[in-house]
Amino acid sequence: MGIFWDLLQQDELEKQQNQADSVEERVKHLEEELANTKVLLKKTLIALETHLVKDIDGDGKAG
């Protein structure tokens, strides 16, 4: 019975490790997407401020 218990425990540990790896990968992907979104948002804001010649974000300059 002991060997079966060991096998079940090992299988469960492997499942949990795979889940942890998956979560880490998803977090990394989300962090990369967030960084890309921030860059795009900044470029869009600059283009909009330049087009409208208006300070939208309150940083004291347009563009």
TISE-995087 format. One record per residue: residue number from 1; residue in three letters; x, z, y of N, C-alpha, C in turn. Coordinates in nm, 4 decimals. Example, Ala and Ser with C-alpha at 12.3 -4.5 7.8 and 13.67 -1.06 7.14 Angstrom:
BEGIN
1|ALA|1.3190|0.7800|-0.5690|1.2300|0.7800|-0.4500|1.3200|0.7800|-0.3300
2|SER|1.2850|0.7080|-0.2250|1.3670|0.7140|-0.1060|1.2900|0.7870|0.0030
% end
This chain:
BEGIN
1|MET|0.0823|0.0000|-0.1193|0.0000|0.0000|0.0000|0.0864|0.0000|0.1252
2|GLY|0.2023|0.0626|0.1192|0.2899|0.0723|0.2363|0.3371|-0.0623|0.2866
3|ILE|0.3680|-0.1546|0.1971|0.4172|-0.2859|0.2402|0.3079|-0.3646|0.3116
4|PHE|0.1838|-0.3496|0.2676|0.0735|-0.4191|0.3334|0.0508|-0.3628|0.4737
5|TRP|0.0615|-0.2327|0.4844|0.0471|-0.1690|0.6153|0.1564|-0.2170|0.7098
6|ASP|0.2795|-0.2255|0.6605|0.3911|-0.2752|0.7415|0.3657|-0.4188|0.7862
7|LEU|0.3155|-0.5029|0.6965|0.2861|-0.6417|0.7305|0.1761|-0.6509|0.8367
8|LEU|0.0733|-0.5693|0.8230|-0.0344|-0.5685|0.9221|0.0166|-0.5239|1.0587
9|GLN|0.1000|-0.4212|1.0583|0.1560|-0.3723|1.1844|0.2449|-0.4788|1.2488
10|GLN|0.3264|-0.5452|1.1681|0.4146|-0.6495|1.2202|0.3330|-0.7640|1.2799
11|ASP|0.2262|-0.8026|1.2120|0.1392|-0.9093|1.2618|0.0759|-0.8691|1.3946
12|GLU|0.0315|-0.7465|1.4043|-0.0304|-0.6988|1.5280|0.0708|-0.6943|1.6422
13|LEU|0.1923|-0.6518|1.6122|0.2982|-0.6499|1.7140|0.3286|-0.7910|1.7643
14|GLU|0.3318|-0.8860|1.6746|0.3577|-1.0245|1.7136|0.2451|-1.0791|1.8007
15|LYS|0.1218|-1.0464|1.7668|0.0076|-1.0900|1.8479|0.0171|-1.0328|1.9892
16|GLN|0.0497|-0.9043|1.9984|0.0603|-0.8404|2.1293|0.1757|-0.8993|2.2108
17|GLN|0.2854|-0.9318|2.1445|0.3986|-0.9924|2.2145|0.3605|-1.1303|2.2677
18|ASN|0.2893|-1.2067|2.1881|0.2440|-1.3390|2.2320|0.1501|-1.3288|2.3513
19|GLN|0.0616|-1.2290|2.3483|-0.0285|-1.2078|2.4614|0.0504|-1.1706|2.5865
20|ALA|0.1483|-1.0846|2.5719|0.2301|-1.0430|2.6861|0.3058|-1.1626|2.7424
21|ASP|0.3620|-1.2445|2.6552|0.4327|-1.3638|2.7003|0.3376|-1.4569|2.7745
22|SER|0.2180|-1.4710|2.7209|0.1186|-1.5579|2.7822|0.0803|-1.5078|2.9210
23|VAL|0.0618|-1.3781|2.9350|0.0263|-1.3202|3.0646|0.1411|-1.3410|3.1634
24|GLU|0.2629|-1.3203|3.1202|0.3776|-1.3401|3.2091|0.3869|-1.4845|3.2549
25|GLU|0.3620|-1.5771|3.1640|0.3654|-1.7189|3.2004|0.2547|-1.7530|3.2995
26|ARG|0.1360|-1.6972|3.2775|0.0252|-1.7241|3.3690|0.0536|-1.6657|3.5066
27|VAL|0.1094|-1.5457|3.5118|0.1433|-1.4840|3.6401|0.2484|-1.5682|3.7124
28|LYS|0.3484|-1.6137|3.6400|0.4520|-1.6978|3.7006|0.3902|-1.8250|3.7574
29|HIS|0.3014|-1.8876|3.6799|0.2357|-2.0095|3.7259|0.1518|-1.9820|3.8501
30|LEU|0.0777|-1.8718|3.8513|-0.0044|-1.8368|3.9672|0.0810|-1.8090|4.0908
31|GLU|0.1947|-1.7436|4.0712|0.2854|-1.7168|4.1834|0.3387|-1.8469|4.2416
32|GLU|0.3719|-1.9425|4.1543|0.4204|-2.0733|4.2008|0.3104|-2.1475|4.2762
33|GLU|0.1884|-2.1434|4.2235|0.0762|-2.2080|4.2912|0.0501|-2.1449|4.4273
34|LEU|0.0586|-2.0130|4.4347|0.0385|-1.9438|4.5619|0.1439|-1.9864|4.6642
35|ALA|0.2684|-1.9940|4.6224|0.3752|-2.0360|4.7129|0.3504|-2.1788|4.7626
36|ASN|0.3108|-2.2674|4.6718|0.2818|-2.4060|4.7108|0.1630|-2.4130|4.8064
37|THR|0.0624|-2.3309|4.7817|-0.0553|-2.3284|4.8688|-0.0188|-2.2790|5.0078
38|LYS|0.0679|-2.1786|5.0155|0.1113|-2.1276|5.1464|0.1864|-2.2348|5.2246
39|VAL|0.2722|-2.3097|5.1565|0.3468|-2.4176|5.2221|0.2496|-2.5233|5.2743
40|LEU|0.1555|-2.5634|5.1914|0.0578|-2.6632|5.2314|-0.0282|-2.6136|5.3475
41|LEU|-0.0698|-2.4881|5.3424|-0.1502|-2.4305|5.4502|-0.0726|-2.4302|5.5813
42|LYS|0.0544|-2.3948|5.5754|0.1379|-2.3923|5.6969|0.1522|-2.5331|5.7555
43|LYS|0.1762|-2.6323|5.6675|0.1881|-2.7708|5.7142|0.0569|-2.8180|5.7767
44|THR|-0.0546|-2.7816|5.7143|-0.1853|-2.8209|5.7662|-0.2108|-2.7562|5.9016
45|LEU|-0.1765|-2.6295|5.9146|-0.1954|-2.5579|6.0408|-0.1108|-2.6211|6.1518
46|ILE|0.0125|-2.6543|6.1207|0.0998|-2.7169|6.2204|0.0433|-2.8517|6.2631
47|ALA|-0.0014|-2.9318|6.1659|-0.0593|-3.0621|6.1991|-0.1852|-3.0460|6.2837
48|LEU|-0.2700|-2.9499|6.2501|-0.3925|-2.9275|6.3251|-0.3620|-2.8798|6.4669
49|GLU|-0.2700|-2.7863|6.4806|-0.2323|-2.7377|6.6135|-0.1712|-2.8494|6.6977
50|THR|-0.0906|-2.9329|6.6355|-0.0291|-3.0446|6.7067|-0.1366|-3.1434|6.7514
51|HIS|-0.2297|-3.1711|6.6639|-0.3368|-3.2662|6.6948|-0.4278|-3.2134|6.8065
52|LEU|-0.4626|-3.0871|6.7989|-0.5531|-3.0286|6.8984|-0.4806|-2.9771|7.0224
53|VAL|-0.3475|-2.9697|7.0155|-0.2640|-2.9112|7.1208|-0.3218|-2.7739|7.1574
54|LYS|-0.3359|-2.6919|7.0546|-0.3965|-2.5597|7.0716|-0.3317|-2.4620|6.9746
55|ASP|-0.3133|-2.3378|7.0192|-0.2575|-2.2332|6.9328|-0.3713|-2.1717|6.8518
56|ILE|-0.3771|-2.2042|6.7247|-0.4847|-2.1566|6.6389|-0.4489|-2.0235|6.5717
57|ASP|-0.3238|-2.0103|6.5296|-0.2850|-1.8906|6.4533|-0.2372|-1.7747|6.5410
58|GLY|-0.2364|-1.7936|6.6713|-0.2028|-1.6844|6.7619|-0.0551|-1.6484|6.7682
59|ASP|0.0318|-1.7433|6.7310|0.1754|-1.7148|6.7356|0.2377|-1.7490|6.8715
60|GLY|0.1555|-1.7925|6.9673|0.2063|-1.8197|7.1008|0.2544|-1.9607|7.1222
61|LYS|0.2412|-2.0476|7.0227|0.2825|-2.1869|7.0398|0.1898|-2.2773|6.9587
62|ALA|0.1737|-2.3961|7.0102|0.0900|-2.4956|6.9413|0.1794|-2.5877|6.8621
63|GLY|0.1634|-2.5869|6.7333|0.2445|-2.6748|6.6483|0.3542|-2.6052|6.5770
% end
